[in-house]
Amino acid sequence: MSDEHKHPSHEHTPAPAPEPQLQEDAGSQALAEAFRSSFFIVQVVMVILVVVFFCSGIFSVGPQEKAVILRLGRPVGEGADALMGAGLHWAFPYPIDEVRRIPFTEIQTVKSTTGWYHMTPQDEAAEVAGAFRPSPSASLNPTYDGYTITGDGNIIHARAMLSYKVEDPIRYEFDFVSASNSVQNALDEALIYAAARFTNVDDILLRRDHSRFQETVKLRVTQLVQQEDLGITILQCNVDAIPPVRLQPDFERVTSALSAAETQKNEAATEQNSITNAAVADAVRLVSAATTDATNLVVSVKADADRFTSLLPQYKSAPGLTRSWLYYQTVSEVMNGAAGKWYMPENPGGEPLEIRLQLNRQPVAPGALPAGGP
């Protein structure tokens, strides 16, 4: 056999060993298993995140609140249907939905200090505690002190506290950038307007017509609120007014004098009423007594008239006997119960009678004399 035929058999390459292929398959399977485990964990985490995402949309509304859900900036529902009452509710989490809470029954307050002198936070805290009093030497500085001008050109300091309740939450919350600022502006304007309506500063500062000043502020701010349709109802408005700080001691002296005068006036009025009531009572008593006496006199005269009228026929038939009977009857009535009795009949001849009285006799005890006389 030639060499050409023997060479191919000597250069034959043996088949590769199977061990490396087995190692590569085990690594791929481990990697695939790791991917499957990681994917499962990712799925569980995603489910948990989805649950947390949706659960985060649960919210509560207080008993004094109403809530409105804004979905992509628009209220969900219209009018009263958009308002959610107290309790638990659900909405898509932000940024899909946004929950806006509106204090519906809670009383809101705004304070106007546009006409008040400058006060630091420490001054305000001291005023609340009742320990603050502005210095009388301080002068008004228009750069930071507020003030108002009355109709007669005088300067006063005035401030107001307004309380109100929201009646239309949708309009109050969404029709204005800040409705509370609108209420604040209305109160500031009403305070300046009311001061300008008074042509006598004493009516405000000396409390002669302070209630009308306060009522004017309330009516003006109510008019502005209704004009702008802010969706609120005004409940109460309290107004304070004082003179410029430098003039405060002078006004206090005037107020003290007016108070003393008012006290004396009230005391005089009280005494006047007491005297008048006593006089009226005496007059009523005297009139009543006079009326009673007049009635009794009329009754007595009428009785006497009736008595003499009944005796008239007897007198006409026997005048002398009737006169004597009446005379002795009258004497008997007059002398009834007397301790001592002296009877002096008329002298038939018209001559005067001689009367002799024993003035030094012993007094007789009552009841010791006989019934017929001495």
PyMOL commands that set and color helices and strands:
alter all, ss='L'
color gray80, all
select helices_A, chain A and resi 3-10+19-55+79-82+121-128+169-174+179-197+201-205+210-228+245-317+319-335
alter helices_A, ss='H'
color red, helices_A
select strands_A, chain A and resi 58-61+65-71+74-75+87-90+97-103+108-115+148-149+155-166+232-242
alter strands_A, ss='S'
color yellow, strands_A
deselect
rebuild
show_as cartoon
